[in-house]
Amino acid sequence: MKVTKDAARSARQLLRLSHKDGILDHDRIKEITAKVSEAKPRGYLAILQEFGRLVRLDVEQRQAVIETATELGAQAGNAVIEDLRRKYGSTLTAEFKVNPDLLGGMRVKVGSDVWDGSVKARLTELKNKL
């Protein structure tokens, strides 16, 4: 379903209303969704679809996934989180995963931003150049 400009504008307004002190409030999201579903304004399905997409992107932007080949120590993990919080804000949460396929280094994903400093990525890049 294609989202019209009006539906996208309405969804952005709803997203702004769903924040409380700069943080998404899940209760407000439920209330907004219920009210829009009940009122059924013109193009409400497209509005709700776009609103859901924007909420998902907002949640992903506040969640960091940090993959390493081996477990990081507490000090190194805290340093990575602090660097990311300086860039993305203090509300950022982090999840650490161990992925032996990386061979070494680290891959960090926050929302749609990905930093891949793993050995596997470097080897793949070298292979593609040759």
Stockholm file with secondary structure:
# STOCKHOLM 1.0

chainA/1-130         MKVTKDAARSARQLLRLSHKDGILDHDRIKEITAKVSEAKPRGYLAILQEFGRLVRLDVEQRQAVIETATELGAQAGNAVIEDLRRKYGSTLTAEFKVNPDLLGGMRVKVGSDVWDGSVKARLTELKNKL
#=GR chainA/1-130 SS CCCCHHHHHHHHHHHHHTEETTEECHHHHHHHHHHHHHHCCTTHHHHHHHHHHHHHHHHHHTEEEEEESSCCCHHHHHHHHHHHHHHHCTTCEEEEEECGGGCSSEEEEETTEEEECCHHHHHHHHHHHC
#=GC SS_cons         CCCCHHHHHHHHHHHHHTEETTEECHHHHHHHHHHHHHHCCTTHHHHHHHHHHHHHHHHHHTEEEEEESSCCCHHHHHHHHHHHHHHHCTTCEEEEEECGGGCSSEEEEETTEEEECCHHHHHHHHHHHC
//
